[in-house]
Structures are given as C-alpha cells and as structure tokens.
C-alpha cells in the first residue's frame, strides 16, 4: 500500500489547530470559538496576507507560495527549524510528480572506513534515507538487533528497517523503556524525509505499511508532527546486559547526505560497564 503523502494545505491546517490565541497573545474577549486553534483569518492577518489567499493555500489552490509568505506563516505558527523546512519542502512539491522506484542505497566507502575506525567499543550503525541499516559494527548489531543476522545489511532485500523494527517487532519495542518518546521522533523524522523526497516510492510504501500494521504509528502520523533526529536518550532493557542508558548521536555524511552514522555512548558508569560487557561477549 502506498501512503498518500500530505499536502501543504493539510500541514498548515494541523499546525494552525495547535496554536491557540493565548499562545501568541491574541485577545478573544471571551468569544465562543469553534476551532481548537487560530482561525484562518487570524493567521492570515498576523502573517500579513489576505484571508482569501490563505484559505486558498489551505485548500491547495493558491499555486506556489513565496519564501516570504512561508516564513511569515512559520513565524506565526511558531515552527521550529525542522518544521519550517518541512513547510518549504511541501510548498515546492508539484502536483504532477510521480512516485519513482529508487535504486538500492550503497554506503560511501569513507563512511564505512569511519565506522570501521570506531572498533567495537562504541556501538554504531549507518542508516539510509528510509531508516534501513546499511552497515553496523558488531556491538551496534548486538545492541539493537541480535536476533537479526549480522550480514543482513549487505543484502538490499534483507536489510533491517529501523522503523519497521520500532513499530512491527515486539522484541524491539520491549527492549526500549522510552519507546513512546523515540516512536514519536521516528514518525516525525519519517514525515520530514517524506517532505524532502515526495517521489520516493519505497518511502511511500514503508509509511503505508506502518500505517496499516501499527495503530500507534497511524495515530502518531495523524498528528502531523515533524522532528529531526540528531541526538537524545535511548533507555534500554537489553536481553544480555540488562538496563542500559545511552545517548544516540547522528553524524551527517557530506559525501552522501541521505546517510547518517549513528553512534551510541553511555549516560552513566553502569551503562558504560554494560557496553564493555556487551563488547567483550563478542570476542
């Protein structure tokens, strides 16, 4: 199933609904309101555009919007940098675009050399555009998916998919004590990626599969949130070393901007001991 990706108008509507008059200091004088957030005419006035033009934007009937208008709307809607980038990506999308089957992703030799240089003391993996694992070291494999074959990333047809593991694999879900927090970030990042690559047929299929197979994914996707995935906590309940608290850090790759090297570092001495124990068990 291909998931129909959102339009500029749909995204503006979800962002408008979440901003209340109180959030931006707009007086309502106790009047009864029928919308959860700002009215269209209120947002239009604050952004310096006509109510009619903004209405056409939400209805996807206004054609291309200028960067100046988009920046004004982003300011009123209090969008963060990732949300604002998504707004601009949606505005650039053409109605005539068609889904295209992408070629299998191949990690750049320099990122593989960097992964190898980390050794096994620091768990790490290389992620592709859609969250497929393109490569990992043995500690990264043992930390995340010891139940999956270590050589699976080398075969495009067998590559582990982090989004699929998150939402469709009970073992992965049970191993994450802060699954709710991380799931929300994963959905937001997939939405950001979908805005960047609206023609990616494999990405549309992935989103459709997750929406059909996971009520949690479908619920989070419907909320319309966008998030970048850069750094944060990951609290594990690991089957081998037990409770382990780590930070993930994403290193973007200049040679292949779609690919990310994700490394994991301990948040406390006990977790550092757990990672050393995990690495030692692989020798």
C-alpha positions as CSV (number, residue, x, y, z in Angstrom):
1,X,0.0,0.0,0.0
2,X,1.3,3.5,-0.9
3,X,0.5,6.1,1.7
4,X,-0.8,9.3,0.3
5,X,1.6,11.9,1.5
6,X,0.3,15.2,3.0
7,X,-0.1,18.4,1.1
8,X,0.9,21.9,2.1
9,X,-2.7,22.7,3.0
10,X,-3.2,19.7,5.2
11,X,0.1,20.5,7.1
12,X,-0.9,24.2,7.6
13,X,-4.3,23.1,9.0
14,X,-2.7,20.8,11.6
15,X,-0.2,23.4,12.6
16,X,-2.9,26.1,12.8
17,X,-5.0,23.9,15.1
18,X,-2.3,23.6,17.7
19,X,-1.6,27.3,18.1
20,X,-4.1,29.0,20.5
21,X,-4.8,32.7,20.7
22,X,-3.2,32.7,24.2
23,X,0.0,31.3,22.7
24,X,0.6,34.4,20.7
25,X,-1.1,36.9,22.9
26,X,-4.2,37.4,20.8
27,X,-7.2,38.7,22.7
28,X,-10.5,36.9,22.1
29,X,-12.7,38.8,24.6
30,X,-14.3,35.6,25.8
31,X,-16.0,34.9,22.5
32,X,-17.0,31.3,21.8
33,X,-14.7,29.6,19.4
34,X,-15.4,26.7,17.1
35,X,-11.8,25.8,16.2
36,X,-9.1,24.4,18.5
37,X,-6.5,26.9,17.4
38,X,-6.3,30.0,15.3
39,X,-9.0,30.9,12.8
40,X,-7.9,31.2,9.2
41,X,-8.5,35.0,9.2
42,X,-6.5,35.4,12.4
43,X,-3.5,33.6,11.0
44,X,-3.7,35.4,7.7
45,X,-3.8,38.8,9.4
46,X,-0.9,38.0,11.6
47,X,1.1,36.7,8.6
48,X,0.3,39.8,6.5
49,X,-1.7,38.0,3.8
50,X,-5.3,38.2,2.8
51,X,-7.8,35.8,4.3
52,X,-8.8,34.7,0.9
53,X,-5.3,33.9,-0.2
54,X,-4.6,31.9,3.0
55,X,-7.8,30.0,2.5
56,X,-6.7,29.0,-1.0
57,X,-3.3,27.9,0.5
58,X,-5.1,25.5,2.9
59,X,-7.2,24.2,0.0
60,X,-4.1,23.7,-2.1
61,X,-5.5,26.0,-4.7
62,X,-3.1,29.0,-4.5
63,X,-0.2,27.8,-6.6
64,X,3.4,28.3,-5.4
65,X,3.8,30.4,-2.2
66,X,6.8,32.7,-1.9
67,X,9.5,32.1,0.7
68,X,8.5,35.4,2.3
69,X,4.9,34.2,2.8
70,X,6.1,30.8,4.1
71,X,8.5,32.4,6.5
72,X,5.8,34.7,7.8
73,X,3.4,31.8,8.3
74,X,6.1,29.7,10.0
75,X,6.7,32.6,12.4
76,X,3.1,32.9,13.4
77,X,2.7,29.2,13.7
78,X,5.9,29.0,15.9
79,X,7.5,26.4,13.8
80,X,11.0,25.1,14.7
81,X,13.7,24.8,12.1
82,X,12.7,21.2,11.1
83,X,9.0,22.2,10.9
84,X,9.8,25.3,8.8
85,X,12.0,23.2,6.4
86,X,9.1,20.8,6.0
87,X,6.7,23.6,5.2
88,X,9.1,24.9,2.5
89,X,9.5,21.3,1.1
90,X,5.8,20.8,0.8
91,X,5.4,24.2,-0.9
92,X,7.9,23.2,-3.6
93,X,6.1,19.9,-4.4
94,X,4.5,19.8,-7.8
95,X,1.1,18.3,-8.4
96,X,2.5,16.4,-11.4
97,X,5.2,14.5,-9.5
98,X,5.0,10.7,-9.8
99,X,6.4,8.0,-7.5
100,X,9.7,6.6,-8.7
101,X,11.4,3.3,-7.5
102,X,14.8,4.3,-6.2
103,X,18.0,2.3,-6.7
104,X,19.3,0.3,-3.7
105,X,21.3,2.5,-1.3
106,X,25.1,2.0,-1.1
107,X,27.1,3.5,1.8
108,X,30.0,5.6,0.8
109,X,33.5,4.0,1.3
110,X,34.5,6.9,3.6
111,X,31.6,6.3,6.0
112,X,32.4,2.6,6.1
113,X,36.0,3.5,6.9
114,X,34.8,5.7,9.7
115,X,32.6,3.0,11.0
116,X,35.5,0.5,11.0
117,X,37.8,3.0,12.8
118,X,35.4,3.1,15.8
119,X,36.2,-0.5,16.5
120,X,33.8,-2.4,18.8
121,X,34.0,-0.3,21.9
122,X,31.4,2.2,20.5
123,X,28.2,0.7,19.1
124,X,27.4,2.3,15.7
125,X,25.4,1.8,12.5
126,X,24.9,3.5,9.2
127,X,21.3,4.4,8.3
128,X,19.9,5.1,4.9
129,X,17.3,7.6,3.8
130,X,14.4,5.4,4.9
131,X,16.0,4.2,8.1
132,X,17.4,1.0,6.6
133,X,20.5,-0.3,8.3
134,X,23.2,-0.1,5.6
135,X,26.1,-1.3,7.9
136,X,26.8,-1.8,11.6
137,X,29.7,-2.9,13.7
138,X,29.2,-6.0,15.9
139,X,28.5,-4.0,19.0
140,X,25.8,-2.0,17.2
141,X,24.3,-5.2,15.9
142,X,24.3,-6.8,19.4
143,X,22.9,-3.6,21.0
144,X,20.0,-3.2,18.6
145,X,19.1,-6.4,16.8
146,X,21.0,-9.5,17.9
147,X,18.0,-11.6,16.7
148,X,18.8,-10.4,13.1
149,X,21.7,-11.8,11.0
150,X,24.8,-9.7,11.2
151,X,25.3,-9.8,7.5
152,X,21.7,-8.7,6.7
153,X,22.6,-5.0,5.9
154,X,24.8,-6.3,2.9
155,X,21.7,-7.5,1.1
156,X,19.2,-4.8,0.0
157,X,16.4,-7.4,0.2
158,X,17.1,-8.3,3.8
159,X,18.3,-5.1,5.3
160,X,16.8,-4.4,8.7
161,X,14.5,-1.4,8.8
162,X,14.6,0.6,12.0
163,X,11.1,2.0,11.5
164,X,9.7,-1.5,10.9
165,X,11.5,-2.8,14.0
166,X,10.2,0.0,16.0
167,X,6.6,-0.4,15.1
168,X,6.2,-4.0,13.9
169,X,8.7,-6.0,16.0
170,X,7.6,-6.7,19.6
171,X,11.2,-7.6,20.6
172,X,12.4,-4.2,19.7
173,X,9.5,-2.5,21.5
174,X,10.0,-4.5,24.6
175,X,13.7,-3.6,24.7
176,X,13.1,0.2,24.9
177,X,12.0,1.7,28.1
178,X,11.4,5.1,26.5
179,X,9.7,3.7,23.4
180,X,6.9,6.3,23.4
181,X,9.4,9.2,23.2
182,X,11.5,7.5,20.5
183,X,8.5,6.4,18.5
184,X,7.2,10.0,18.2
185,X,10.7,11.1,17.0
186,X,10.8,8.3,14.4
187,X,7.4,9.3,13.0
188,X,8.3,13.0,12.9
189,X,11.6,12.2,11.1
190,X,9.8,10.0,8.5
191,X,7.4,12.9,7.8
192,X,10.4,15.2,7.4
193,X,12.0,12.8,5.0
194,X,8.8,12.3,3.0
195,X,8.6,16.1,2.5
196,X,12.2,16.1,1.2
197,X,11.6,13.1,-1.1
198,X,7.9,13.1,-2.2
199,X,8.7,10.9,-5.3
200,X,10.3,8.0,-3.4
201,X,8.0,5.0,-4.0
202,X,9.8,2.9,-1.4
203,X,9.3,5.5,1.3
204,X,5.6,5.9,0.4
205,X,5.2,2.1,0.7
206,X,7.0,2.0,4.0
207,X,4.7,4.7,5.5
208,X,1.7,2.8,4.2
209,X,2.9,-0.5,5.6
210,X,3.5,1.0,9.0
211,X,0.1,2.8,9.0
212,X,-1.7,-0.5,8.2
213,X,0.3,-2.6,10.6
214,X,0.6,-0.3,13.7
215,X,-2.2,1.6,15.3
216,X,0.4,3.6,17.2
217,X,2.1,4.7,14.0
218,X,-1.2,5.6,12.4
219,X,-2.2,7.7,15.5
220,X,1.2,9.5,15.6
221,X,1.2,10.1,11.8
222,X,-2.2,11.6,12.0
223,X,-1.0,14.2,14.5
224,X,1.2,15.8,11.8
225,X,4.3,16.4,13.8
226,X,7.7,16.8,12.3
227,X,11.1,16.2,14.0
228,X,14.7,15.9,13.1
229,X,16.7,13.1,14.6
230,X,20.0,14.3,15.8
231,X,20.7,13.3,19.5
232,X,18.8,12.1,22.5
233,X,18.5,9.4,25.2
234,X,17.8,5.7,24.5
235,X,16.9,3.8,27.6
236,X,17.3,0.1,27.0
237,X,16.1,-3.1,28.6
238,X,18.7,-5.3,26.9
239,X,18.3,-9.1,26.9
240,X,22.0,-9.7,27.6
241,X,23.3,-6.8,29.7
242,X,20.1,-5.5,31.2
243,X,19.2,-1.9,32.0
244,X,21.5,0.3,29.9
245,X,21.1,4.1,29.3
246,X,22.8,5.5,26.3
247,X,22.7,8.6,24.1
248,X,22.4,8.4,20.3
249,X,24.3,10.9,18.2
250,X,23.8,11.3,14.5
251,X,26.7,12.3,12.2
252,X,25.6,13.5,8.8
253,X,27.8,12.5,5.8
254,X,28.9,15.1,3.3
255,X,29.6,12.5,0.6
256,X,26.1,11.0,1.0
257,X,23.7,13.5,2.7
258,X,20.9,10.9,2.8
259,X,23.0,8.6,5.0
260,X,23.7,9.0,8.8
261,X,26.3,7.4,11.0
262,X,24.6,6.9,14.4
263,X,26.8,6.2,17.4
264,X,25.8,5.3,21.0
265,X,27.6,6.5,24.1
266,X,26.8,5.6,27.8
267,X,24.9,8.0,30.0
268,X,26.4,6.7,33.3
269,X,29.1,4.5,34.7
270,X,26.8,1.4,35.0
271,X,25.8,1.8,31.3
272,X,29.5,2.1,30.3
273,X,30.2,-1.2,32.1
274,X,27.2,-2.8,30.3
275,X,28.6,-1.7,26.9
276,X,32.0,-3.0,27.8
277,X,30.4,-6.3,28.8
278,X,28.5,-6.5,25.6
279,X,31.6,-5.8,23.5
280,X,33.6,-8.4,25.5
281,X,30.9,-11.0,24.9
282,X,31.5,-10.7,21.1
283,X,35.2,-11.6,21.2
